[in-house]
Amino acid sequence: MASVRKIASEAGVSPATVSRILNNDPDVDQTTRESVLKIANTLGYSPRIGRRVKTIVGIALPSDPPRDLGSFNGSIVTGASRGCRDEGFNLAIVDLLTERKPNEAYTQLFSRLGMRGIILRRLPSLDEILDELVAESYPHVLLADRNSDERVSWIDTDSKTPSHEAVRHLIELGHRRIMVGRYTRGGSDTVDRYQGYLEAHEEAGLEVDPRLAVDCGDELDDGSRAIDFALSLPDPPTAIYMTHSMSSLGAMRRLLERGLRIPEDISIVGLDDCESRLITHPRMTCVRQDAYDMAYRATRWLVRTLESPGEPLREVVPGLFEVNQTTTVAPGTPIRVLPDGKLVISKDDGSN
């Protein structure tokens, strides 16, 4: 394990200067600071508690996560925690917005908190964080997103292929007006889901009604609002594809609250990144990604690279499309729901 003296020797500075940098002294020259931090990370430096080397990996979550963390983030934390445990490490959750001191480098923050590596999710300042981490060779891995910088380590799920399969499944059942609840605050995987929706329509020679691409958040009520909007259209959809796990459940709940039968009156495909489809009735047809397994694999890789650094991780995990009980042939006449909750049987315009 690298020591302060070893870092000082490699950097050509005094041990006192290294200590000042590791303790975030603002008076040290920025160029010297960056050089020392890069050498410290390359050598695998970690602070010690007495004689024991710290064995903590951090995971950075948004400063305002959903109250229940959401099924995805909850599965991420659980999978990362298990990955740490299996490698003899501990997992710590860090809020980058509140924990970071003024003028403190991210690598200094992580070192101060006793962390030897960091697991990242999509965050507002992600590009800035990654630029600093790769410049200083700090161990990291990005979850559920991709990055064009070859120095960045990431693991992501292929969401486009199963999304394409899901929408093609609906089209083959006779659906021509398919709403997509488009989650817009995620990473490359959420972009891929919408792309799969578009490509399935293009493959079938169908035009996409832009009114059926409804931007949607990550909470139950977001799914409810998307359904209310889509069903109030003069020509409502006969099928729904929701691209976020929580809004999928909210959409399904709203359809039932409005008195629609699933799938007889309307079909729905949701997203499931844990096992939420198993607790819905009827059981939800869904695009699946295993958030727990993705975090578990990424965490074990990260911990192992702390001892044996290697090439960056760049892995795409296959997603799945699973047909269950919430899709069937398109109804002859779609159902419109007015803002006051009144159900109206729409006239068949011949498009189904």
C-alpha positions in Angstrom: 0.0 0.0 0.0 1.3 3.5 -1.0 2.5 5.8 1.8 2.8 9.6 2.0 6.5 9.3 1.6 6.2 7.1 -1.5 3.8 9.6 -3.1 6.1 12.5 -2.2 9.1 10.7 -3.8 7.1 10.0 -7.0 5.8 13.6 -7.2 9.1 15.2 -6.3 7.7 17.2 -3.4 8.0 16.9 0.4 5.9 14.6 2.5 4.6 17.7 4.2 3.3 19.0 0.9 1.6 15.7 0.2 -0.1 15.8 3.6 -1.3 19.3 3.0 -2.8 18.3 -0.3 -4.5 15.2 1.1 -6.0 17.4 3.9 -7.3 19.9 1.4 -5.0 22.8 2.2 -6.3 25.6 -0.2 -2.9 27.3 -0.4 -1.2 24.6 -2.4 -0.5 25.3 -6.1 -3.3 23.7 -8.3 -0.9 22.1 -10.7 1.0 20.4 -7.8 -2.3 19.4 -6.2 -3.5 17.6 -9.4 -0.2 15.9 -9.9 0.0 14.6 -6.3 -3.7 13.4 -6.3 -3.2 11.6 -9.6 -0.1 9.8 -8.2 -1.8 9.0 -5.0 -4.7 7.4 -6.8 -2.5 5.5 -9.3 -0.5 4.1 -6.4 -3.7 3.1 -4.6 -3.2 5.3 -1.6 -5.8 5.0 1.2 -5.8 6.6 4.6 -5.4 4.2 7.6 -7.3 3.9 10.8 -4.5 2.9 13.2 -3.0 -0.1 11.4 -6.1 -0.9 9.4 -6.5 0.2 5.8 -10.0 1.7 5.2 -12.3 -0.6 3.2 -15.1 1.7 2.1 -16.6 2.2 -1.3 -19.0 5.1 -1.8 -22.1 5.4 -3.8 -23.3 8.9 -4.9 -27.1 9.4 -5.1 -29.1 12.5 -6.0 -29.5 15.0 -3.2 -33.3 14.7 -3.4 -34.0 11.0 -4.1 -37.6 9.8 -4.0 -38.8 9.2 -0.5 -38.7 5.4 -0.9 -35.5 5.6 -3.1 -37.6 4.1 -5.9 -37.3 0.5 -7.0 -34.3 1.2 -9.2 -32.2 3.1 -6.7 -33.2 0.8 -3.9 -32.1 -2.2 -5.9 -28.8 -0.4 -6.8 -28.0 0.2 -3.2 -28.9 -3.3 -2.2 -26.8 -4.8 -5.0 -23.8 -2.6 -4.3 -24.0 -3.4 -0.6 -24.0 -7.1 -1.3 -21.1 -6.7 -3.7 -19.1 -4.9 -1.1 -19.8 -7.5 1.6 -18.7 -10.3 -0.7 -15.4 -8.6 -1.2 -14.9 -7.6 2.5 -15.8 -4.0 2.0 -18.4 -1.6 3.3 -20.7 0.7 1.3 -21.3 4.3 2.3 -23.9 6.6 0.7 -22.6 10.1 -0.1 -24.4 13.3 -1.0 -22.0 15.2 -3.2 -23.9 18.5 -2.9 -23.9 18.8 0.9 -20.7 16.9 1.8 -18.2 18.7 -0.5 -16.4 21.7 1.0 -15.6 24.8 -1.0 -12.7 24.4 -3.4 -12.4 20.7 -2.4 -11.6 18.3 -5.2 -13.9 15.3 -5.5 -11.0 12.9 -4.9 -10.1 14.8 -1.8 -13.7 14.6 -0.6 -13.8 10.8 -1.1 -10.4 10.4 0.6 -11.6 12.6 3.6 -14.6 10.4 3.9 -12.4 7.3 3.9 -13.6 6.0 0.5 -11.3 4.1 -1.8 -13.6 4.1 -4.8 -16.9 5.6 -5.9 -20.0 4.3 -7.7 -21.8 7.0 -9.7 -25.3 7.5 -11.0 -26.7 10.1 -13.3 -26.2 13.4 -11.5 -26.4 17.1 -12.5 -22.7 17.6 -12.2 -21.7 14.2 -13.6 -19.5 15.4 -16.5 -17.5 17.6 -14.1 -17.1 14.8 -11.6 -16.0 12.3 -14.3 -13.5 14.7 -15.8 -11.8 15.1 -12.5 -11.8 11.4 -11.6 -10.3 10.3 -14.8 -7.7 13.1 -14.7 -6.6 11.9 -11.3 -7.0 8.1 -12.0 -9.5 7.7 -9.2 -11.2 4.3 -9.0 -14.9 4.7 -10.2 -17.7 3.1 -12.1 -20.8 4.7 -13.6 -24.1 2.7 -13.4 -26.9 2.6 -15.9 -25.2 5.1 -18.3 -22.5 5.2 -20.9 -19.7 7.6 -21.6 -17.6 8.3 -24.7 -14.4 8.9 -22.8 -12.5 5.7 -23.0 -11.0 6.3 -19.5 -14.5 6.2 -17.9 -15.6 2.9 -16.4 -19.3 2.1 -16.8 -21.9 -0.6 -17.0 -25.3 -0.2 -18.6 -28.3 -2.3 -19.7 -29.4 -2.6 -23.4 -32.9 -1.1 -23.1 -33.4 -0.4 -26.8 -33.7 -4.0 -28.0 -36.4 -5.1 -25.5 -38.2 -1.8 -25.9 -38.3 -2.4 -29.7 -39.6 -6.0 -29.0 -42.3 -4.6 -26.6 -43.7 -2.1 -29.0 -43.5 -4.5 -31.9 -45.5 -7.0 -29.7 -48.2 -4.3 -29.3 -48.3 -3.5 -33.0 -48.6 -7.2 -33.8 -51.6 -7.3 -31.5 -53.3 -4.7 -33.7 -52.5 -1.5 -31.7 -51.8 1.5 -33.8 -52.0 4.3 -31.2 -49.5 3.5 -28.6 -48.6 6.1 -25.9 -45.1 6.1 -24.5 -44.5 7.6 -21.0 -41.0 9.0 -21.8 -38.8 9.4 -18.8 -36.5 12.3 -19.6 -34.2 12.6 -16.6 -32.2 9.4 -16.9 -29.1 8.4 -18.8 -28.5 6.6 -22.1 -30.7 3.7 -21.1 -33.8 5.9 -20.9 -33.0 7.5 -24.3 -32.6 4.0 -25.7 -36.2 3.0 -24.6 -37.7 5.8 -26.6 -35.5 5.0 -29.6 -36.7 1.4 -29.5 -40.3 2.8 -29.5 -39.6 4.9 -32.6 -37.8 2.2 -34.4 -40.6 -0.3 -33.9 -43.0 2.2 -35.5 -40.7 2.9 -38.4 -40.2 -0.9 -39.0 -44.0 -1.3 -39.2 -44.4 1.7 -41.5 -46.4 3.6 -38.8 -46.2 7.3 -38.1 -45.8 8.4 -34.5 -48.3 10.9 -33.2 -46.2 13.3 -31.1 -49.1 13.8 -28.7 -48.6 10.2 -27.6 -45.0 10.8 -26.5 -45.7 12.1 -23.0 -42.8 13.3 -20.8 -43.0 11.6 -17.5 -41.2 11.7 -14.1 -40.2 9.0 -11.7 -43.0 8.9 -9.2 -46.4 7.1 -9.1 -48.4 10.3 -9.6 -46.3 11.1 -12.7 -47.7 7.9 -14.2 -51.2 8.9 -13.2 -50.9 12.3 -14.8 -49.6 10.8 -18.1 -52.6 8.5 -18.3 -55.1 11.3 -17.6 -53.6 13.3 -20.4 -53.5 10.4 -22.9 -57.0 9.1 -22.2 -58.5 12.6 -22.6 -57.3 13.0 -26.2 -60.1 12.9 -28.8 -58.4 9.8 -30.3 -56.9 8.1 -27.2 -54.4 5.2 -27.3 -55.3 1.6 -27.0 -51.9 0.7 -25.6 -49.3 2.2 -23.2 -45.6 1.8 -22.9 -44.1 3.3 -19.7 -40.4 3.7 -19.5 -39.8 4.1 -15.7 -40.6 1.6 -13.0 -42.5 3.8 -10.6 -44.5 5.7 -13.2 -45.4 2.2 -14.7 -47.1 1.3 -11.4 -48.8 4.7 -11.2 -50.1 4.4 -14.7 -51.5 0.9 -14.0 -53.1 2.2 -10.9 -54.7 5.1 -12.7 -56.2 2.9 -15.4 -57.9 0.8 -12.8 -59.1 3.9 -10.9 -60.7 5.2 -14.1 -62.6 1.9 -14.5 -60.7 0.5 -17.5 -60.1 -3.2 -17.7 -56.5 -4.4 -18.3 -55.9 -5.7 -20.9 -59.5 -5.9 -22.4 -60.0 -2.2 -22.7 -56.3 -1.1 -22.8 -53.0 -2.9 -22.9 -49.9 -1.7 -20.9 -46.3 -2.6 -21.0 -44.2 -1.3 -18.1 -40.6 -1.2 -17.0 -39.4 -3.4 -14.1 -35.9 -3.1 -12.6 -36.6 -5.3 -9.6 -39.6 -7.6 -9.2 -42.5 -5.1 -9.1 -44.3 -7.0 -11.9 -44.8 -9.9 -9.5 -47.0 -7.8 -7.2 -49.3 -6.3 -9.8 -52.7 -7.7 -10.7 -52.9 -8.6 -13.5 -49.2 -9.4 -13.7 -47.5 -6.6 -15.7 -46.0 -7.3 -19.1 -42.7 -5.5 -19.0 -39.2 -4.5 -20.2 -36.9 -5.8 -17.6 -33.5 -4.8 -16.4 -31.8 -6.2 -13.3 -30.6 -3.2 -11.3 -29.5 -5.4 -8.4 -27.2 -7.6 -10.5 -25.8 -4.6 -12.5 -24.8 -2.9 -9.2 -23.5 -6.1 -7.7 -21.2 -6.9 -10.7 -20.0 -3.3 -11.0 -19.1 -3.1 -7.3 -17.2 -6.3 -7.2 -15.2 -5.2 -10.3 -14.5 -1.8 -8.6 -13.2 -3.4 -5.4 -11.0 -5.9 -7.2 -9.4 -3.1 -9.3 -8.3 -1.4 -6.1 -5.8 -4.2 -5.6 -5.2 -5.0 -9.3 -5.8 -2.0 -11.6 -6.6 -2.9 -15.1 -8.5 -1.7 -18.2 -11.7 0.4 -17.6 -15.0 -1.5 -17.4 -17.3 -0.9 -20.4 -20.1 -3.4 -20.4 -23.6 -3.6 -21.8 -25.9 -6.1 -20.0 -28.8 -7.5 -22.1 -32.3 -6.4 -21.1 -35.4 -8.6 -21.5 -38.9 -8.3 -22.7 -41.4 -10.4 -20.7 -45.0 -11.1 -21.8 -47.3 -11.5 -18.9 -51.0 -10.6 -18.5 -51.5 -6.9 -19.4 -51.4 -7.0 -23.2 -53.9 -8.4 -25.7 -55.4 -7.6 -29.1 -56.5 -4.0 -29.6 -60.1 -3.3 -28.8 -62.5 -2.5 -31.6 -63.3 0.9 -30.1 -60.9 2.8 -27.9 -62.1 4.3 -24.6 -61.8 8.0 -23.9 -61.9 9.3 -20.4 -62.9 12.9 -19.9 -61.4 15.2 -17.2 -64.5 14.6 -15.1 -63.9 10.9 -15.2 -66.7 10.1 -17.6 -65.9 7.2 -20.0 -66.7 7.7 -23.7 -66.5 5.0 -26.3 -64.6 6.6 -29.1 -65.7 6.0 -32.7 -63.5 3.6 -34.6 -61.6 5.7 -37.1 -60.4 2.6 -39.0 -56.8 2.8 -37.8 -57.1 -0.3 -35.6 
